[in-house]
Amino acid sequence: MNDSPLAQICAAFGHLLHRSGIPVTPERSVRFASVIELAQPTQLDELYWLARVTLLSDIRGVEAFDRVFQQVFRGIFDFADFRGELSEPAPLSAVSAEEQSPGESKKSGESESSPRGTNATPGAPSSDHEDESEISVLAAMSAQERVNERDFSTLTPDELALIRRLVDQLPLVPPLRTRRRTQRARKGNQLDLRATLRASHRTGGDPIRLIKRSHTTKPRRVVLIADVSGSMEPYARIYLHLMRGAVQALGAEAFVFATHLTRLTRPLATSQPDLAYKKAADAATDWSGGTRIGSSIKTFIDDFGRRGIARGAVVVIVSDGWEIEDPEILATHMARLSRLSHHIIWVNPRKAVTSYQPLVGGMAAALPYVDTFVSGHSMNALNEVMGAIAGASERRVAAC
């Protein structure tokens, strides 16, 4: 099994099942990891059944299996409580592992010399380092699961650090555009008549083999424009990490604005993250200032958009829509931007509130020219933003 995070988690899970009395071999753990890669489960229940049909061979082990699965993937128990044998019932943990004292991490009645099992020899002593490594991997997965639905504005500094690491691992897939040029393809939708006739010379003039072609594709340009005004402060730094990843991976263009527009493509292209963010902070002198969305969009179109950056591009605007200027200014320049660009995605964290309706102000003025409207307020919502960018192949007719 390789050293990927998925492989480590599956191996640790299989090891804990083995220690609880379920005969899970390393080969089954490898099979479990392969099944996850193939099935791509999106719900925890789907992961449960994948694990159960792959790793469990005897129905008598369902109770122990369910207990270990709860401990590992649902975050119900504190992993620090399971440094001994998992075959014994484990108490519910009332507090998180970080809040417990070192003495609370042991079960009642467990001594320092209690025997601990290993994957190969149950009951034989194992090193503390091995147990702590397994627990740290599984606890990290549990922490990630807890913060996936949390709004970025409610996270603690430690949770924000975890989110930044998760953002760095997001798969950045560029949207594609169809080119006029074609290439040979087994399942193409166009008949290559000339090549088919040439091939028919080998079969006495009968075109037995039909040669087809299909259009090739190329990535569309992606432009990210993020609001870094005071109202967007809890989200701006997260999206700055995303913008740097897009610049590095997709060759995207990056801009930020509050009272005026600043281009950050070159600072964020720096290979060293800390230096890149320092350069970005030095360049954006209006960070946490007021919000002039309409003027900033106008500056983008006049200085960069008409020169080619916005033409046929997927433009992602991250803003809560608060506008201190006349909303008609924003409406006018959003109409210009919709004519230049291929697809406009607007990310507004306020959309996550059930009662939110963009009826007034800047958001109401901009929405008629927006093709995709998403919240992007949490890690799961950020995955929706990534999906919207990758799937931005169509545009609204009204925006043309």
PyMOL commands that set and color helices and strands:
alter all, ss='L'
color gray80, all
select helices_A, chain A and resi 5-19+26-39+44-55+59-73+79-81+102-105+128-147+152-154+157-168+193-203+230-250+265-268+273-283+293-309+327-340+349-352+361-369+379-390+397-399
alter helices_A, ss='H'
color red, helices_A
select strands_A, chain A and resi 176-184+190-191+212-219+222-227+253-257+261-263+314-318+343-347+372-374
alter strands_A, ss='S'
color yellow, strands_A
deselect
rebuild
show_as cartoon
